Amino acid sequence: MRRAADATMAGIRAAAALVRPGVDERTLQGEFERACREAGAQSIPFTPIIKSGPNSLWPWRVLAAHYNRRNRTLQDGDLVIFDVGCEINGYVSDVGRTFPVNGAFTEIQREKLLVSTRAAEAVIAAVRPGVTLRELTRVAYDAIPDEEAPYMQTPSFFGHHIGLSTGDPSLLDEPLAPGMVFTIEPWYYNHDLGVSVFVEEVVLVTEEGAEVLTDALPRDPEALEELVP
């Protein structure tokens, strides 16, 4: 799981280095997959989700129904979202980040990104053996301003268990135990403002709390800007 997370982070960094106006989404997808395989991945467990501008406002299941909506050219002022993973020796990862296409978040983009990151960080801080994902859902909503709650992806837990599949279910009432791995992914879709942001972390439950396997990839706005040329 650590190796899969490391390879995915390497792929995101490599693709982020190509983010700029005029680049299309499939170019970023190709660079992500290349870098993952260079880092040791044998396979890509799901089609990398890389979506920008208006595409970012829709869940992948909507975009996937429209073939011609999956290769948009990035434009100045857009955000581009990565929801991607790789597979090493049967174990998978699922990681997400949001980047500004022109290298700088607007004030409103930065503000909304922090809604997602602060919710994720609150959940990470609350992880410990014996806690359930349902309880962590309440922690997430306590960290989300009331006026922002309607724009969050779902009223259920923002993530899922992960290991041999990225499709592992959210077992909401199963107490967490050391060695369990799950994702935290508080999606934010604001169609009123035309802003969608996303951060996804892979978290290992330890005896004392949590270890974020994807912590080496920054999630704060300033550090994300530095990854874009």
Disulfide bonds with the S-S distance in Angstrom:
none
